[in-house]
Amino acid sequence: MRRPSARAWVGVAAAATLGIAVVDQASPHLLAPVRDVAADVWSPLQRAVGTTDERVRTLTAERDAATRQLADARQWSSDRAAVERLLGSAAAAGHTVRAAQVIAFETNARTAVVQRITLDVGSNDGIHSDRAVISADGLVGRVSSVAKTSCEVTLVTDPSSVVAARVGSGVLATVTGRSPTGVAAHPPGDVSVVVVGGGQVARGDRVTTLGSLGGTPYPAGLSIGTVTGVDPASDTRPPSATVRPAIDLSSLDIVGVLTS
């Protein structure tokens, strides 16, 4: 004859206990010996079930901890690869770069385009205002305010941002986050370039920083973006065009502050 399993014993014990409880209501003095026997049977089963539950909780906690550690390791590996890509980029060449992570952002209420970001570095890390911020793909913006452990960055897409630039073979211009007066608004996320020194721009022209005096806030040669459309000519305003930024605003994570 096959021995009943532990599950079967639990079922039998539970049924017996229910029966005892029903009879006990009518004749409690008759069942004292039976209650003693039931206790002898049921207590070891309770201990076994309790031990199993505790083991399950322990294994579950260990599994969850291992999952978190694996996620942390993958994030660390991803961040390290991003920093290496940043430091090895053309934007970082010739500069001292302090890598930082985006910890907050502010969007335009009307267009939902990111205009400002907050980084996890500040004055305690040697960060100062009016320093260029880059990604591996080009110019992100400039540091506009600094706290001890964080700083705020105004992006090239902000309407208040103005960056001196070169277009194509050397046409002087400014890049701003707002469209020129009399021109239809550029697509969300794009910026405008306005010629200031004579000359023309064309679709496909590359736009780079002209460079500020002393390299602050913007050194020369940082990629800003590419001309994607030229605005209609006008006798009352200079030539202008729409520029698609080199950076991907939707995926900004690891960036660099140019400290020198």
C-alpha positions in Angstrom: 0.0 0.0 0.0 1.3 3.4 -1.0 2.0 5.9 1.9 -0.3 9.0 1.9 1.5 12.1 0.8 2.1 15.1 3.1 -0.7 17.0 1.2 -3.1 14.1 1.9 -2.2 14.1 5.6 -2.9 17.8 5.7 -6.3 17.2 4.1 -7.2 14.4 6.5 -6.1 16.4 9.5 -8.1 19.4 8.4 -11.2 17.4 8.0 -10.7 15.7 11.3 -10.2 19.0 13.0 -13.5 20.4 11.5 -15.3 17.3 12.7 -13.9 17.7 16.2 -14.9 21.3 16.3 -18.6 20.5 15.4 -18.9 17.7 18.0 -17.1 19.7 20.6 -19.8 22.3 20.6 -22.3 19.6 21.9 -20.2 17.5 24.3 -16.9 19.2 25.1 -16.1 16.7 28.0 -16.2 13.7 25.6 -13.5 15.0 23.3 -10.7 16.0 25.5 -8.6 12.9 24.6 -9.4 13.4 20.9 -8.3 17.0 21.0 -5.0 15.9 22.5 -4.5 13.4 19.7 -5.4 16.0 17.1 -2.9 18.4 18.5 -0.2 15.8 18.3 -1.0 15.2 14.7 -1.6 18.8 13.6 1.2 20.7 15.3 4.1 19.0 13.4 2.2 19.7 10.1 1.8 23.4 11.1 5.5 23.5 11.8 6.3 21.9 8.5 4.0 24.3 6.6 5.5 27.3 8.5 9.0 26.2 7.7 8.1 25.9 4.0 6.5 29.4 3.9 9.6 30.9 5.6 11.9 29.2 3.0 9.7 30.5 0.2 10.0 34.1 1.6 13.7 33.7 1.9 14.2 32.5 -1.6 11.9 35.2 -3.0 13.9 37.9 -1.2 17.2 36.4 -2.5 15.8 36.3 -6.0 14.6 39.9 -5.9 18.0 41.0 -4.5 19.8 39.2 -7.3 17.4 40.8 -9.9 18.2 44.3 -8.5 21.9 43.6 -8.5 21.8 42.4 -12.1 19.8 45.6 -13.1 22.4 47.8 -11.3 25.2 46.0 -13.1 23.6 46.5 -16.5 22.9 50.2 -15.8 26.5 50.6 -14.7 27.8 49.0 -17.8 25.5 51.1 -20.0 26.6 54.3 -18.2 30.2 53.4 -18.6 29.8 52.8 -22.3 28.0 56.2 -22.7 30.8 58.0 -20.8 33.5 56.3 -23.0 31.5 57.3 -26.1 31.2 60.9 -24.9 34.9 61.2 -24.0 36.0 59.7 -27.3 33.7 62.0 -29.4 34.7 64.9 -31.7 32.8 67.2 -29.4 35.1 66.4 -26.4 38.3 66.5 -28.4 40.8 69.0 -27.0 38.6 69.8 -23.9 38.5 68.8 -20.3 35.1 67.2 -19.8 33.2 66.5 -16.6 30.7 63.7 -17.3 27.3 64.2 -15.7 23.9 62.5 -15.7 20.5 64.2 -16.4 18.4 64.0 -13.2 15.5 66.3 -14.2 14.1 68.2 -17.2 11.7 71.0 -18.0 9.6 71.1 -21.1 7.8 73.8 -23.1 4.2 73.7 -22.0 3.0 74.4 -25.5 5.3 72.1 -27.6 6.4 69.6 -24.9 10.0 70.0 -26.2 12.7 69.8 -23.5 14.2 73.3 -22.9 16.1 72.9 -19.7 17.8 70.0 -17.9 19.3 69.5 -14.4 22.6 67.6 -14.0 24.0 65.8 -10.9 27.1 67.9 -10.7 27.6 71.4 -9.2 30.0 73.8 -7.7 31.4 71.0 -5.4 32.5 69.3 -8.7 34.2 72.5 -10.1 31.2 73.4 -12.3 30.7 77.1 -13.2 28.0 79.0 -15.0 28.3 79.8 -18.8 30.1 76.5 -19.6 29.1 74.6 -22.7 27.4 71.2 -22.2 27.8 68.5 -24.9 26.7 65.0 -25.7 28.7 62.7 -27.9 26.7 64.1 -30.9 27.3 67.8 -30.4 26.2 70.9 -28.5 23.5 70.5 -25.8 23.4 74.0 -24.3 25.1 75.9 -21.6 25.2 75.9 -17.8 22.8 78.7 -16.7 22.8 78.3 -12.9 24.8 76.3 -10.4 24.1 74.8 -6.9 26.5 72.9 -4.8 25.5 69.4 -6.1 23.6 70.2 -9.2 23.3 72.6 -12.1 20.7 73.8 -14.6 21.4 73.7 -18.3 19.6 75.9 -20.9 19.4 73.9 -24.1 19.8 75.2 -27.6 16.0 74.6 -28.1 15.1 77.2 -25.4 13.6 80.4 -27.0 16.0 82.4 -24.9 19.1 80.6 -26.3 21.2 82.4 -28.8 24.4 80.8 -30.2 26.8 82.4 -32.7 27.3 79.9 -35.5 28.9 79.1 -38.9 26.7 77.6 -41.6 28.1 75.6 -44.5 31.3 77.0 -45.9 31.5 79.8 -43.3 28.3 82.0 -43.4 28.0 83.8 -40.1 24.7 83.4 -38.3 22.9 83.0 -35.0 21.0 79.9 -33.8 18.0 80.4 -31.6 15.1 78.3 -30.2 12.5 80.6 -31.6 11.4 81.3 -35.2 12.2 84.7 -36.7 9.4 87.2 -36.9 7.3 86.7 -40.0 8.3 83.1 -40.4 6.1 80.1 -39.7 7.0 78.3 -36.5 9.6 75.6 -37.0 8.7 72.0 -36.1 8.9 71.2 -32.4 12.4 70.3 -31.4 14.0 72.1 -34.2 15.8 75.5 -34.0 16.2 78.5 -36.3 19.4 79.9 -37.9 19.5 83.5 -39.0 22.2 84.8 -41.3 23.9 87.9 -39.9 27.0 88.5 -42.1 25.7 88.1 -45.6 25.5 85.0 -47.7 23.0 82.2 -48.2 22.2 78.9 -46.5 21.0 75.7 -48.2 19.3 72.5 -47.2 21.9 70.0 -45.9 24.3 72.7 -44.6 26.1 71.8 -41.4 25.8 74.3 -38.6 28.6 74.6 -36.0 29.5 77.0 -33.1 31.4 80.1 -34.2 33.2 80.2 -30.8 33.0 82.7 -28.0 35.8 85.0 -26.7 38.0 82.8 -24.6 35.9 79.8 -25.5 33.3 80.6 -23.0 30.6 79.6 -23.1 31.0 78.1 -26.5 34.2 76.9 -28.1 34.4 76.9 -31.9 33.5 73.9 -34.0 30.9 72.1 -31.9 28.2 70.5 -34.0 24.8 72.2 -33.6 22.8 70.5 -36.3 21.9 70.4 -40.0 19.7 72.7 -42.1 16.5 70.9 -43.0 14.6 73.7 -44.7 15.2 77.3 -46.0 12.6 80.0 -45.2 11.1 82.0 -48.0 13.2 85.0 -49.1 12.2 88.4 -47.9 13.4 92.0 -48.5 12.7 92.9 -44.9 14.6 90.3 -43.0 17.8 88.3 -43.4 17.9 84.8 -44.8 16.9 82.1 -42.3 16.4 78.4 -42.1 15.2 75.5 -39.9 17.9 73.4 -38.2 17.5 69.9 -36.9 19.7 69.7 -33.7 22.5 67.1 -33.7 21.5 66.0 -30.2 18.5 63.7 -29.5 16.5 65.5 -26.9 14.3 62.5 -26.2 17.3 60.4 -25.0 19.6 62.8 -23.2 21.2 60.9 -20.3 25.0 61.1 -20.0 26.3 64.5 -21.0 29.6 66.5 -20.4 30.3 69.9 -19.1 33.4 71.5 -20.7 35.4 72.8 -17.8 38.3 74.1 -19.9 
